[in-house]
Amino acid sequence: MRSPLLARLLAAIFIALTLVVSPVAAKSKAKVSPLTPAPTMTLVDPSLSVDPDNILLLDLSNGGRVAIRLMPQWAPAHVERIKTLTRQGFYDGIIFHRVIDGFMAQTGDPTGTGQGGSQLPDLKAEFNRVPHLRGTVSMARTNEPDSANSQFFIMFYPRFALDNRYTNFGRVIAGMEFVDAIQRGEPPANPTRIVQASIASDNKPVPARVVTPPAQTITAEELSASKPSTK
C-alpha cells in the first residue's frame, strides 16, 4: 500500500510534468500538416455583390441580362470610359451593328453604322497580354492604335490574333447565352439592342421587356372592308 506522503509526491511530479509538456503540445497542434489541403479560393465570382462598381450590366432586347466583369487592372482608362458613358445613358437603345457568327458581336455606335462614337476624346491604347477568349469584352478601334472611343465587342470564340492589338478590358461572367442569341448581320436585318446599360452598384431596376407583336396578315377582303364608303 502506498503511503500518503508518496502519493502526494507522485501527484506533484505529475502536475509539474503537465505544466512543462502542455505548451509544447499546444504548439505542435497549431502546426498545419503538409498533407492538409489548402483552403480553396474562388478566382472569378459571378455574384453581383463582389465589386459591383466594376460590373457592367447589359439588358438586351432579346430578354436577357448580361453581366460583364470590368477589369481596371488591365485597362484603367478604358474601364473608366465605359463606366462614364454607361452612367450617362449613352449605350441605352444602341444596336449591335456588326455581328459575325463564330467571331464577335460589336456595339457602342449611336449611328448604328460602325462609323460613330461619343463626344469624348479617343483613348490611348492599353493593349495587354490577356487573351481574347469566348466571353472577352474588348474595345473596337480603327487602324490607328489610339482611336478607341465608345464601341466594344464581345467574343463568341477565341481569336488570339487580336491579343495585344485590341484593348481587352473585361469578361462576361453571366448571361453568355444571351450574347449567343444576338442577331447576326452587318448590320442585322432585325438587330438586337441594348435596352439599358448600367453599373451594378447603381442598382438600376431591370427595364420592362418591350415585346413587338407579330405582324398580322391582312387579306384583300379585310382591307376592302376597312375602307370608308364613298357612297
DABEL-V164356 format. One record per backbone hydrogen bond with DSSP energy under -1.0 kcal/mol. CO is the residue of the C=O (numbers start at 1). NH is the residue of the N-H. If there is no record, write none. Layout:
CO_NH + CO_NH
This chain:
3_7 + 4_8 + 5_9 + 6_10 + 7_11 + 8_12 + 9_13 + 10_14 + 11_15 + 12_16 + 13_17 + 14_18 + 15_19 + 16_20 + 17_21 + 18_22 + 21_25 + 22_26 + 23_27 + 24_28 + 25_29 + 26_30 + 33_36 + 47_50 + 51_54 + 52_55 + 52_201 + 54_70 + 55_200 + 56_68 + 57_198 + 58_66 + 59_195 + 59_196 + 60_63 + 64_60 + 66_58 + 67_173 + 67_174 + 68_56 + 69_171 + 71_74 + 71_75 + 75_79 + 76_80 + 77_81 + 78_82 + 79_83 + 80_84 + 81_85 + 82_86 + 83_87 + 84_88 + 85_90 + 86_89 + 91_94 + 94_194 + 98_106 + 99_185 + 100_103 + 103_156 + 103_157 + 104_100 + 105_154 + 106_98 + 107_152 + 109_112 + 128_164 + 131_133 + 132_159 + 133_136 + 135_172 + 136_155 + 137_169 + 137_170 + 138_153 + 148_123 + 151_140 + 152_107 + 153_138 + 154_105 + 155_135 + 159_162 + 160_163 + 162_165 + 162_166 + 167_139 + 169_71 + 170_137 + 171_69 + 174_67 + 175_178 + 175_179 + 176_180 + 179_182 + 185_99 + 187_186 + 192_96 + 193_61 + 194_93 + 196_59 + 198_57 + 199_202 + 200_203 + 219_223 + 220_224 + 221_225 + 222_226
